[in-house]
Amino acid sequence: MSTELQDVLGRISGVESRLGELAETSSGADAASRIDALETRIGALAETAEAAGTEALERDIEGLKSSYQMLAAKFGAITTDGGSVDEEALSGLEQRLASAEAAAAKTSGFEDTLGSLSSEVSDFTKRLENVEATAKAAQTAVSTSDVSLKTLADSQARASETLATLSADIRSSAEKQAADLTKVREELESLSKRLAAVEATMGDATAREIAARALSVSALKSAVDSGRAYETELAAVRAGLPKDTDLAALEAHAKTGVAPVSVLIAEFPPIARSMFAEFSQPERGGDMLDSLLAGAKSIIAVRGPGDESGTGPEAVLRRMENAVARGDLGAGLDAYANLPDAAKTVGADWAERARARVAIDALTEKASSEVLSALSRRDS
C-alpha cells in the first residue's frame, strides 16, 4: 500500500507539472470541456480517497485540486488572450489523472479487501475462542472422567475383594453343609437300622396298631375301675374305634369318673329300699294296721331273697336286686326298665352310673375280642 501511495504521489507531481505546462499552451472550447471533465474526475477521486480513509492520499488530492485551480485560472487567461492549447499536454494530464484514479481504485479495493480480511480475522478469532472454550470444557470433562474412572476402579477393587470374601464364605458354608448333610445321613441310616430292629421285634404297622388299641382300652378300663377321670384314656380309645361307635355314656362321666362295680353293688341296697317304698305306700284310706303291715312287708321283701316270679313291681325289684348282688349290672338294668316311673326316678343316678359301667365293660370286651381276632388272623 505504501508503494502504491508513493506511485500516486509521483504521478500527482507529474500532473502538477503538466498542468503548469498546459496553462501556458491550452486554448479552445474542446480544451475547456476536457478541463471541466478533469474537475469532475478530480472531485470523484477526492470522494474515493475520503471513503478509503487514507490521509496521505487525501492530502495529495487536495494538492491536485490546488494545481487544477491554478490550471483553470491560467486556462482562463490563455483563452482571453486568444492563445492556443497544447493538446499533447492536456492528453498527458488526462492519462496521468487516469493513472491516479486507477491507483486510488486499487487503494480503495485494498481497503475493502483489508476490511473483509479484518472481518474474517474477527470471525476466525471468535471461532478460535469457541474452540478454546470447547477445549477447556473437554479438558474439564476429561479431568472429571479421570476422577470417575479412578472412583470406579476403586469401587471395582472393593467389589472384587468383597466377592472374594463372599466366595470364601460360600465355599466354607458349602463344606460345612456337606459335612452336616453327611452327618444327618449317617444318623438317618442309624435310625433306619434301629427302626428295622424295633419293627422286627414288634411286628408291622398293623400289629403295632392293634397293640396300641389294646393298650388304650386296657388303660381306659384301669382308669374306670379306679373311679378316677378318664378323658385322656377315652380320647385315645376313640381314635382307634369306628366313627359310628356310641360313646355317649362314657363321655358323660369322663370328667368325674365312674364308680367301680363293687361300689355300685354296695350302694344299691338302700337305693332299692327307697325304690320299693315308692310303690308300696299304703292307700290314704287305710287304717293304722294296714300302714304297719305295708312297712314291715317292705322291709322283709327287699332285704330277703324272696320270690322273683311274678309280674308286679315287687317281683321286678327283687330280680333287679338279685342281679346286682351277683354283679350282673346288665340284668339289673333290664329289670330297672320295667319298674314304675316313681321308683325309676329314685334310682336314676345309680342307673346312669351303672350304664356307664356296663358300656365300659362291653367296650372293653369288644376291643379285646377285636385285638384277639386281629392277632389270630395275623398269625394264620
LOTORLUM-292906 format. One record per residue (C-alpha): residue number from 0; residue in three letters; x, y, z. Coordinates in nm, 2 decimals, padded with zeros to 4 digits. Each point is the difference from the previous one (the first is absolute). Layout:
! residues N
num  residuo  x  y  z
NUM  ALA  X  Y  Z;
...
! end
This chain:
! residues 380
num  residuo  x  y  z
0  MET  00.00  00.00  00.00;
1  SER  00.29  00.24  00.08;
2  THR  00.14  -00.07  -00.35;
3  GLU  -00.33  00.08  -00.16;
4  LEU  -00.02  00.32  00.19;
5  GLN  00.35  00.10  -00.11;
6  ASP  -00.09  -00.08  -00.36;
7  VAL  -00.31  00.22  00.03;
8  LEU  00.20  00.28  00.15;
9  GLY  00.25  -00.02  -00.28;
10  ARG  -00.28  00.01  -00.25;
11  ILE  -00.17  00.29  00.17;
12  SER  00.33  00.20  -00.02;
13  GLY  00.02  -00.08  -00.37;
14  VAL  -00.36  00.12  -00.04;
15  GLU  00.08  00.32  00.18;
16  SER  00.30  00.05  -00.23;
17  ARG  -00.21  -00.07  -00.31;
18  LEU  -00.28  00.23  00.12;
19  GLY  00.25  00.27  00.02;
20  GLU  00.10  -00.06  -00.36;
21  LEU  -00.36  -00.04  -00.10;
22  ALA  -00.08  00.34  00.15;
23  GLU  00.25  00.15  -00.24;
24  THR  -00.11  -00.17  -00.32;
25  SER  -00.37  -00.10  00.04;
26  SER  -00.28  00.17  -00.20;
27  GLY  -00.33  -00.07  -00.17;
28  ALA  -00.35  -00.12  00.10;
29  ASP  00.10  -00.37  -00.01;
30  ALA  00.28  00.06  00.24;
31  ALA  -00.25  00.18  00.23;
32  SER  -00.23  -00.30  00.01;
33  ARG  00.28  -00.24  00.06;
34  ILE  00.12  00.22  00.29;
35  ASP  -00.35  00.00  00.14;
36  ALA  00.00  -00.38  -00.02;
37  LEU  00.33  00.00  00.18;
38  GLU  -00.16  00.20  00.28;
39  THR  -00.28  -00.25  00.02;
40  ARG  00.24  -00.30  00.01;
41  ILE  00.22  00.18  00.26;
42  GLY  -00.31  00.04  00.21;
43  ALA  -00.09  -00.36  -00.03;
44  LEU  00.35  -00.10  00.07;
45  ALA  -00.01  00.21  00.32;
46  GLU  -00.32  -00.17  00.11;
47  THR  00.16  -00.34  -00.06;
48  ALA  00.30  00.11  00.21;
49  GLU  -00.23  00.12  00.28;
50  ALA  -00.19  -00.33  -00.01;
51  ALA  00.32  -00.20  00.01;
52  GLY  00.10  00.19  00.31;
53  THR  00.37  00.05  -00.11;
54  GLU  00.12  00.33  00.14;
55  ALA  00.31  00.01  -00.23;
56  LEU  -00.21  -00.05  -00.31;
57  GLU  -00.25  00.26  00.11;
58  ARG  00.28  00.25  00.04;
59  ASP  00.13  -00.08  -00.35;
60  ILE  -00.34  00.05  -00.14;
61  GLU  -00.03  00.34  00.17;
62  GLY  00.33  00.09  -00.17;
63  LEU  -00.13  -00.12  -00.33;
64  LYS  -00.31  00.22  00.05;
65  SER  00.22  00.30  00.06;
66  SER  00.20  -00.07  -00.31;
67  TYR  -00.32  -00.04  -00.20;
68  GLN  -00.13  00.33  00.13;
69  MET  00.33  00.17  -00.11;
70  LEU  -00.03  -00.18  -00.34;
71  ALA  -00.36  00.12  -00.04;
72  ALA  00.11  00.35  00.09;
73  LYS  00.28  -00.01  -00.25;
74  PHE  -00.23  -00.15  -00.26;
75  GLY  -00.24  00.28  00.04;
76  ALA  00.28  00.25  -00.05;
77  ILE  00.11  -00.19  -00.31;
78  THR  -00.34  -00.01  -00.16;
79  THR  -00.05  00.37  00.07;
80  ASP  00.33  00.09  -00.18;
81  GLY  -00.09  -00.23  -00.29;
82  GLY  00.28  -00.24  00.04;
83  SER  00.00  -00.37  -00.10;
84  VAL  -00.03  -00.32  00.22;
85  ASP  00.28  -00.25  00.01;
86  GLU  -00.20  -00.32  -00.09;
87  GLU  00.28  -00.23  00.09;
88  ALA  00.04  00.15  00.34;
89  LEU  -00.38  -00.02  00.07;
90  SER  00.00  -00.37  -00.11;
91  GLY  00.29  -00.07  00.22;
92  LEU  -00.18  00.16  00.29;
93  GLU  -00.31  -00.22  -00.07;
94  GLN  00.22  -00.31  -00.01;
95  ARG  00.17  00.09  00.32;
96  LEU  -00.33  00.07  00.16;
97  ALA  -00.13  -00.34  -00.12;
98  SER  00.31  -00.16  00.15;
99  ALA  -00.08  00.18  00.33;
100  GLU  -00.35  -00.12  -00.02;
101  ALA  00.11  -00.36  -00.06;
102  ALA  00.24  00.03  00.29;
103  ALA  -00.28  00.14  00.22;
104  ALA  -00.22  -00.29  -00.11;
105  LYS  00.27  -00.25  00.09;
106  THR  00.03  00.18  00.34;
107  SER  -00.37  -00.01  00.05;
108  GLY  -00.02  -00.37  -00.10;
109  PHE  00.29  -00.08  00.23;
110  GLU  -00.19  00.18  00.28;
111  ASP  -00.31  -00.21  -00.08;
112  THR  00.21  -00.31  -00.01;
113  LEU  00.17  00.10  00.33;
114  GLY  -00.34  00.06  00.15;
115  SER  -00.13  -00.34  -00.12;
116  LEU  00.32  -00.16  00.13;
117  SER  -00.04  00.18  00.34;
118  SER  -00.36  -00.14  00.01;
119  GLU  00.12  -00.34  -00.08;
120  VAL  00.28  00.03  00.26;
121  SER  -00.26  00.11  00.26;
122  ASP  -00.22  -00.29  -00.09;
123  PHE  00.29  -00.24  00.02;
124  THR  00.10  00.15  00.33;
125  LYS  -00.35  -00.07  00.13;
126  ARG  00.01  -00.35  -00.13;
127  LEU  00.34  -00.05  00.16;
128  GLU  -00.14  00.13  00.33;
129  ASN  -00.29  -00.25  -00.03;
130  VAL  00.25  -00.28  -00.08;
131  GLU  00.20  00.10  00.31;
132  ALA  -00.31  00.00  00.21;
133  THR  -00.10  -00.34  -00.14;
134  ALA  00.36  -00.13  00.07;
135  LYS  -00.02  00.13  00.35;
136  ALA  -00.34  -00.17  00.05;
137  ALA  00.14  -00.32  -00.15;
138  GLN  00.30  00.02  00.23;
139  THR  -00.23  00.05  00.30;
140  ALA  -00.21  -00.30  -00.12;
141  VAL  00.32  -00.20  -00.04;
142  SER  00.10  00.09  00.35;
143  THR  -00.34  -00.09  00.14;
144  SER  00.01  -00.32  -00.20;
145  ASP  00.34  -00.08  00.15;
146  VAL  -00.14  00.05  00.35;
147  SER  -00.30  -00.21  -00.09;
148  LEU  00.21  -00.27  -00.15;
149  LYS  00.22  00.00  00.31;
150  THR  -00.31  -00.02  00.23;
151  LEU  -00.13  -00.28  -00.22;
152  ALA  00.33  -00.19  00.02;
153  ASP  00.00  00.04  00.38;
154  SER  -00.36  -00.13  00.01;
155  GLN  00.09  -00.29  -00.22;
156  ALA  00.29  -00.08  00.22;
157  ARG  -00.21  00.00  00.31;
158  ALA  -00.27  -00.20  -00.18;
159  SER  00.27  -00.26  -00.10;
160  GLU  00.11  -00.02  00.36;
161  THR  -00.35  -00.04  00.12;
162  LEU  -00.07  -00.26  -00.26;
163  ALA  00.31  -00.19  00.09;
164  THR  -00.11  00.01  00.37;
165  LEU  -00.35  -00.11  -00.09;
166  SER  00.13  -00.28  -00.22;
167  ALA  00.22  -00.12  00.29;
168  ASP  -00.30  00.01  00.24;
169  ILE  -00.22  -00.19  -00.26;
170  ARG  00.27  -00.27  -00.03;
171  SER  00.03  -00.02  00.37;
172  SER  -00.38  -00.02  00.05;
173  ALA  -00.03  -00.26  -00.28;
174  GLU  00.27  -00.21  00.16;
175  LYS  -00.18  00.03  00.34;
176  GLN  -00.34  -00.09  -00.15;
177  ALA  00.15  -00.29  -00.18;
178  ALA  00.15  -00.12  00.33;
179  ASP  -00.33  00.05  00.18;
180  LEU  -00.19  -00.18  -00.28;
181  THR  00.24  -00.29  00.03;
182  LYS  -00.06  -00.01  00.37;
183  VAL  -00.37  00.02  -00.04;
184  ARG  00.01  -00.29  -00.25;
185  GLU  00.20  -00.21  00.24;
186  GLU  -00.25  00.07  00.28;
187  LEU  -00.29  -00.08  -00.23;
188  GLU  00.17  -00.33  -00.10;
189  SER  00.05  -00.08  00.37;
190  LEU  -00.36  00.08  00.08;
191  SER  -00.12  -00.21  -00.29;
192  LYS  00.20  -00.29  00.13;
193  ARG  -00.14  00.05  00.35;
194  LEU  -00.36  00.03  -00.13;
195  ALA  00.05  -00.31  -00.20;
196  ALA  00.10  -00.18  00.31;
197  VAL  -00.30  00.13  00.19;
198  GLU  -00.23  -00.09  -00.28;
199  ALA  00.15  -00.35  00.00;
200  THR  -00.07  -00.03  00.37;
201  MET  -00.35  00.17  00.00;
202  GLY  -00.13  -00.10  -00.34;
203  ASP  -00.13  00.21  -00.28;
204  ALA  -00.22  00.31  00.01;
205  THR  -00.32  -00.21  00.03;
206  ALA  00.13  -00.19  00.30;
207  ARG  00.11  00.32  00.17;
208  GLU  -00.34  00.16  -00.06;
209  ILE  -00.18  -00.30  00.15;
210  ALA  00.24  00.01  00.30;
211  ALA  -00.06  00.37  00.05;
212  ARG  -00.37  -00.05  -00.01;
213  ALA  00.02  -00.27  00.26;
214  LEU  00.22  00.21  00.22;
215  SER  -00.24  00.30  -00.02;
216  VAL  -00.30  -00.22  00.09;
217  SER  00.18  -00.15  00.29;
218  ALA  00.11  00.35  00.12;
219  LEU  -00.37  00.12  -00.03;
220  LYS  -00.12  -00.31  00.20;
221  SER  00.26  00.05  00.27;
222  ALA  -00.10  00.37  00.03;
223  VAL  -00.37  -00.08  00.02;
224  ASP  00.06  -00.28  00.25;
225  SER  00.18  00.23  00.23;
226  GLY  -00.28  00.25  -00.01;
227  ARG  00.21  00.30  -00.13;
228  ALA  -00.05  00.22  -00.30;
229  TYR  00.09  -00.15  -00.34;
230  GLU  -00.01  00.28  -00.26;
231  THR  00.34  -00.07  -00.14;
232  GLU  -00.05  -00.38  -00.01;
233  LEU  -00.34  00.05  -00.17;
234  ALA  00.16  00.22  -00.27;
235  ALA  00.26  -00.27  -00.07;
236  VAL  -00.27  -00.27  -00.03;
237  ARG  -00.22  00.22  -00.22;
238  ALA  00.28  00.04  -00.25;
239  GLY  00.02  -00.37  -00.05;
240  LEU  -00.37  -00.08  -00.02;
241  PRO  -00.24  00.02  -00.30;
242  LYS  -00.16  00.35  -00.04;
243  ASP  -00.36  -00.14  00.06;
244  THR  00.09  -00.15  00.35;
245  ASP  -00.23  00.14  00.27;
246  LEU  00.21  00.15  00.28;
247  ALA  -00.27  00.23  00.15;
248  ALA  -00.02  -00.19  00.33;
249  LEU  00.38  00.02  00.04;
250  GLU  00.02  00.37  -00.10;
251  ALA  -00.26  00.10  00.26;
252  HIS  00.23  -00.11  00.29;
253  ALA  00.34  00.05  -00.16;
254  LYS  00.08  00.30  00.23;
255  THR  -00.13  -00.15  00.32;
256  GLY  00.06  -00.37  -00.04;
257  VAL  -00.23  -00.31  00.04;
258  ALA  -00.04  -00.19  00.32;
259  PRO  00.15  -00.36  -00.01;
260  VAL  -00.24  -00.30  00.00;
261  SER  00.07  -00.07  00.37;
262  VAL  -00.10  00.35  00.10;
263  LEU  -00.31  -00.02  -00.21;
264  ILE  -00.10  -00.33  00.17;
265  ALA  00.07  00.14  00.35;
266  GLU  -00.21  00.32  -00.08;
267  PHE  -00.30  -00.18  -00.14;
268  PRO  -00.19  -00.15  00.31;
269  PRO  -00.10  00.33  00.16;
270  ILE  -00.10  00.13  -00.35;
271  ALA  -00.21  -00.32  -00.05;
272  ARG  -00.18  00.06  00.33;
273  SER  -00.08  00.36  -00.11;
274  MET  -00.12  -00.12  -00.33;
275  PHE  -00.23  -00.26  00.17;
276  ALA  -00.14  00.26  00.23;
277  GLU  -00.12  00.20  -00.30;
278  PHE  -00.24  -00.27  -00.13;
279  SER  -00.08  -00.17  00.34;
280  GLN  -00.16  00.30  00.17;
281  PRO  -00.33  -00.08  00.17;
282  GLU  -00.32  00.16  -00.14;
283  ARG  -00.11  00.31  00.17;
284  GLY  -00.32  -00.15  00.10;
285  GLY  00.15  -00.30  00.19;
286  ASP  00.02  -00.03  00.38;
287  MET  00.30  00.00  00.23;
288  LEU  00.04  -00.37  -00.02;
289  ASP  00.02  -00.01  -00.38;
290  SER  00.28  00.26  00.01;
291  LEU  00.20  -00.20  00.25;
292  LEU  -00.03  -00.32  -00.20;
293  ALA  00.10  00.18  -00.32;
294  GLY  00.32  00.13  00.17;
295  ALA  00.09  -00.33  00.14;
296  LYS  -00.07  -00.17  -00.33;
297  SER  00.23  00.25  -00.18;
298  ILE  00.29  -00.08  00.23;
299  ILE  -00.04  -00.38  -00.03;
300  ALA  -00.06  00.00  -00.38;
301  VAL  00.31  00.21  -00.09;
302  ARG  00.25  -00.13  00.23;
303  GLY  -00.09  -00.37  -00.03;
304  PRO  00.07  -00.20  -00.32;
305  GLY  -00.37  -00.04  -00.05;
306  ASP  -00.18  -00.14  -00.30;
307  GLU  00.11  00.14  -00.34;
308  SER  -00.31  -00.13  -00.18;
309  GLY  -00.29  00.22  -00.08;
310  THR  -00.06  00.31  -00.20;
311  GLY  -00.05  00.26  00.27;
312  PRO  00.24  00.27  00.09;
313  GLU  00.10  -00.19  00.31;
314  ALA  00.11  -00.30  -00.21;
315  VAL  00.18  00.22  -00.24;
316  LEU  00.19  00.18  00.28;
317  ARG  00.10  -00.34  00.14;
318  ARG  00.14  -00.11  -00.33;
319  MET  00.20  00.32  -00.02;
320  GLU  00.13  -00.03  00.35;
321  ASN  00.11  -00.36  -00.05;
322  ALA  00.17  00.08  -00.34;
323  VAL  00.19  00.29  00.16;
324  ALA  00.11  -00.22  00.29;
325  ARG  00.15  -00.25  -00.25;
326  GLY  00.18  00.29  -00.17;
327  ASP  -00.21  -00.03  -00.32;
328  LEU  -00.07  00.37  -00.05;
329  GLY  -00.14  -00.05  -00.34;
330  ALA  -00.28  -00.23  00.12;
331  GLY  -00.07  00.24  00.29;
332  LEU  -00.04  00.29  -00.25;
333  ASP  -00.24  -00.21  -00.21;
334  ALA  -00.21  -00.05  00.31;
335  TYR  00.03  00.37  00.08;
336  ALA  -00.16  00.09  -00.33;
337  ASN  -00.32  -00.18  00.11;
338  LEU  -00.05  00.18  00.33;
339  PRO  -00.25  00.27  00.06;
340  ASP  00.11  00.35  -00.09;
341  ALA  00.00  00.11  00.36;
342  ALA  00.24  -00.28  00.09;
343  LYS  00.22  00.07  -00.30;
344  THR  00.03  00.37  00.10;
345  VAL  00.14  -00.10  00.33;
346  GLY  00.26  -00.23  -00.15;
347  ALA  00.08  00.22  -00.31;
348  ASP  00.35  00.11  00.11;
349  TRP  00.10  -00.35  00.09;
350  ALA  -00.14  -00.14  -00.32;
351  GLU  00.20  00.26  -00.21;
352  ARG  00.33  -00.09  00.17;
353  ALA  -00.09  -00.37  -00.04;
354  ARG  -00.06  00.05  -00.37;
355  ALA  00.34  00.17  -00.04;
356  ARG  00.16  -00.29  00.17;
357  VAL  -00.18  -00.25  -00.22;
358  ALA  00.10  00.20  -00.31;
359  ILE  00.36  00.01  00.11;
360  ASP  00.00  -00.38  00.06;
361  ALA  -00.17  -00.06  -00.33;
362  LEU  00.25  00.22  -00.18;
363  THR  00.29  -00.16  00.17;
364  GLU  -00.13  -00.34  -00.09;
365  LYS  -00.06  00.10  -00.36;
366  ALA  00.34  00.16  -00.04;
367  SER  00.17  -00.30  00.16;
368  SER  -00.19  -00.23  -00.24;
369  GLU  00.11  00.21  -00.30;
370  VAL  00.36  00.00  00.11;
371  LEU  00.00  -00.38  00.05;
372  SER  -00.17  -00.05  -00.34;
373  ALA  00.25  00.22  -00.17;
374  LEU  00.29  -00.18  00.16;
375  SER  -00.15  -00.33  -00.09;
376  ARG  -00.04  00.10  -00.37;
377  ARG  00.36  00.13  -00.01;
378  ASP  00.14  -00.32  00.15;
379  SER  -00.20  -00.21  -00.25;
! end
